[in-house]
Amino acid sequence: MKVVWVVAAVFLLLCLWTVYANVFSNDLEVRSMAELAARAKAGCGEKCSLSHMEGSRGAFSETLDFDFRGAGTISVTCRRPYIAFGSYACTASKP
């Protein structure tokens, strides 16, 4: 019976860590990576003027929408390879 409690405690701690790491922690680095990916997808680099940015964070990914003057809207999704561990990787697309 102790094994069940240990497994349950480990699972609960993993869930709490996932929520902290992906939702409540500082995401400045992720936002910077996402903006670089959005600018690359827009094809204008630093020349584009950012008019609006909106995003949402979840336990498994972070999605950011960037509106650039003259280039339109670019949506970027950033995810970790192992849910709560590893470095974020971002993919950009035009909605």
WONORDA-V226819 format. One record per run of one state. SS is the DSSP state (~ for helix, > for strand, _ for the rest). FROM is the first residue (numbers start at 1). LEN is the number of residues. Records with the same first field share a line. If there is no record, write none. Layout:
SS=FROM-LEN, FROM-LEN
This chain:
_=1-1, 25-3, 43-2, 48-1, 58-3, 70-2, 83-2, 94-2
~=2-23, 28-15, 45-3
>=49-9, 61-9, 72-11, 85-9
